[in-house]
């Protein structure tokens, strides 16, 4: 695990200053002067009230670090920050979510533009039977900030779901890593939810019944308009990753369905021929991206200590044998052998 300085130095992508403004308001309400909030962040007070202003992820993390340090990482402060972060705080993304035709389309939209939200975790979602598995991997987040950030993300999810859909989030359960479950207990109790301790990544399991029902506030044209604005913002912030990046996102977001090339091309609103040509222009192919994307994900999950059977299930395979065959094609070794080697590298019992 890298130390805090090594981790923060890599957070150079940009975010809306609105998220930082919410944090500053929270800290000041608890008695922290503005100057202390912004100390060593590089954020100027005027930026907090300037529409369209952006800060880097590292600057927001530095701000959060000041708050966490000043209040001794007080449990519950992140929950309060999350409850103050309304869906409209996300600007164009929030409006696109509010006008999405179904919950499923809103969730898929959210995952496409997850970098525009509060979270600093690497996230992915997998449809599995009648459930949606939402993973959040925060291994790269500075350890001393994980509790606050996890509280904030969970509070954002639960409070905004209720506000937007006028019903609690249909969560069946979850797993919390790093021993942080007690910090979430107050909001879990408030919403009648349960969670267990896990080795990571964090996991939330949704019941997808009703995910395809039309929503009363739906406006597909409006949603498309604001999604275009989101895409423009990502391009401007340097977070767009070309057609190869878009293909990777579709592959990760639809693991449970084991999508075909045709499915991926349709999801990207282009013909199969066009997708293949554009991938070739970027020096890659669909087959290479599948091997890279699925192989990397499988390695990440196996390295956490999950069994081969658990990883097979989470990646949408019918069982360990079919997953093992695929893993051998991607990496040239069995998943069991890879897992044992990973355990030895990390000093875990084999």
C-alpha angles and dihedrals in degrees: 000000000000118000122251097267094050091049098046092048089067096054098091100132117110130250136183112276088224090084090054091048090057090052093049092050090051094049093047091050086057092051104265111138118235092244091057091047092055099037111136092352098106089228115132120214091238091059091064092066100035114105114236094014117145136201130191122260087244090058092051090048090051089052091050089047090057091051094046091048095046093050097037092245091296111203112241097030092099090049089055091049090052094049089054092052106087125190089252088061086077092064113202092011091053092051091047090052093048092053097043114127096229140010089249093055090047092052092048090048091049092053092049090056100030091132087070092061133075096269125106092183125103104249138192136166131214128193107221118179105302095344140078116220112206115193126193118188112193099169090121093053116101104266095231091057099047096091095052093044094047091050090050095049094048092047091048091052098046100040096043094046090057092044095050102037099029091231135079118270109272094240118164096187145302150208127240124203133208093036090282098130094103089060090059095045096097094057093038089055091047091057097036094245133146132208137176133217114263142178092244169301101081112251135199120187118206129194104232097202104129095017090120097044113115113257120229094230094047119139111165094188091051091047091051091049094053092042088058088055090050091051090049091051092051091050091049091049091051094245098117110103106195127248092310090058091049091051091050090052093052091048092052096043094051102041094132092058098048091221125215127229088259091054092051093048090050091050088054092048095241139104121266090245092053092048092051092048094049092047089051089051088057091049099252143087139221092254092051092049091050091052092046097043100042092038093052092047092049091049091050092051095044090049090059091064098257116148121251088250092053092049091048090054095046091051093051101255122144091232148335096279095059091044091048091053091051093047091052089054091051100042108014094237134077118266089239092057091046091050092051091050091048091050091052091050092052095042095244123144111268 
